[in-house]
Amino acid sequence: MTKFIPSVLTAAVFVALSVSCSNDDDVIKLAGNTQAASVEGEVLYSKAKAADEAGKSSSAIKQYGKMADKYPFASSAAQARFRQAELLEQKGDIQKSFDAYQKFLKRYQSSGLYAKALERQARMAQSAADGDVRSSFVGLKTRLSIEKTVGMLAAVRDNAPRSETSAKAQFTIGELYQGKKDSKDAIEAFRKLVSDQPESSYAPEALFRVGVVLMEEADRGNRNQATLELSREAFSDYLLQYPGHSKNAEARRMSGDIGGREINRSLEIAEFYDQSGQTESAKIYYREVLKRAGSGDAHDKAKSRLKALGE
């Protein structure tokens, strides 16, 4: 027993020393590899820069990208990625340029070029959105799909949270969907902006647009009476949250128009049921018209038909 303990201790010490030496070797090796990689990265960056200065943009783009991909921690990696994005932008390759700026923004948040990259990316996304809406964006060989454009705007929004840049990007998403008559996604986008950044300069207009989108949906033939009521509620919320905003008067006018629209909608539904032979259902909506309208053409039509139907 007395011999066994020293042998175990000796072995433990030997293992500890071996591990310690091995770790030191690994650290030295790792440091050496990192240093070597950094040197290799700078060599590649120099080649890319030489091609850039010689006007060989395609070669420079490729080499800048390779350098940033392979040596992301090299001292010139941030400049390489930024310049790659910049050259792609100059060539009009919007999607690839945007993606390169996105890689830069994700990795090099402490870089002095960060604000400049963010501004360029935001401008690019807004230009793509304008092209999608107006069908004319110089520099785009083909228009980007709404899905890609929304994806770009969402990236800008997330890269600059709680800023006016973020709010503008989110508002533009809502506008794109509104332009495509996608009421559900437009309302969701506008409401997200109001919820996330209620104090931004875009929030009042976003909440106003919710009411507008709902009215547009009703005008396109949505027979659901609740759609107009939701529109009225949106205008009411807008007036309460943002009194004094530039669209207040228009919101009051549109909210007032909803009453007339609801009467006409009820009359349309009543006449639909009437013509379909569903007399009892028709009576319900004719009574609704009389309840909402004390006079006017709709009132007179409803009163006449109810009389003809036995009331």
Stockholm file with secondary structure:
# STOCKHOLM 1.0

chainA/1-311         MTKFIPSVLTAAVFVALSVSCSNDDDVIKLAGNTQAASVEGEVLYSKAKAADEAGKSSSAIKQYGKMADKYPFASSAAQARFRQAELLEQKGDIQKSFDAYQKFLKRYQSSGLYAKALERQARMAQSAADGDVRSSFVGLKTRLSIEKTVGMLAAVRDNAPRSETSAKAQFTIGELYQGKKDSKDAIEAFRKLVSDQPESSYAPEALFRVGVVLMEEADRGNRNQATLELSREAFSDYLLQYPGHSKNAEARRMSGDIGGREINRSLEIAEFYDQSGQTESAKIYYREVLKRAGSGDAHDKAKSRLKALGE
#=GR chainA/1-311 SS CTTHHHHHHHHHHHHHHHHHHHHHHHHHHHHHHHHHHHHHHHHHHHHHHHHHHTTCHHHHHHHHHHHHHHCTTSTTHHHHHHHHHHHHHHHTCHHHHHHHHHHHHHHCTTSTTHHHHHHHHHHHHHHHHHHHHHSCCTTCSSCCCHHHHHHHHHHHHHHSTTSHHHHHHHHHHHHHHHHTTCHHHHHHHHHHHHHHCTTSTTHHHHHHHHHHHHHHHHHTTCCCHHHHHHHHHHHHHHHHHSTTCTTHHHHHHHHHHHHHHHHHHHHHHHHHHHHTTCHHHHHHHHHHHHHHCSSSHHHHHHHHHHHHTTC
#=GC SS_cons         CTTHHHHHHHHHHHHHHHHHHHHHHHHHHHHHHHHHHHHHHHHHHHHHHHHHHTTCHHHHHHHHHHHHHHCTTSTTHHHHHHHHHHHHHHHTCHHHHHHHHHHHHHHCTTSTTHHHHHHHHHHHHHHHHHHHHHSCCTTCSSCCCHHHHHHHHHHHHHHSTTSHHHHHHHHHHHHHHHHTTCHHHHHHHHHHHHHHCTTSTTHHHHHHHHHHHHHHHHHTTCCCHHHHHHHHHHHHHHHHHSTTCTTHHHHHHHHHHHHHHHHHHHHHHHHHHHHTTCHHHHHHHHHHHHHHCSSSHHHHHHHHHHHHTTC
//
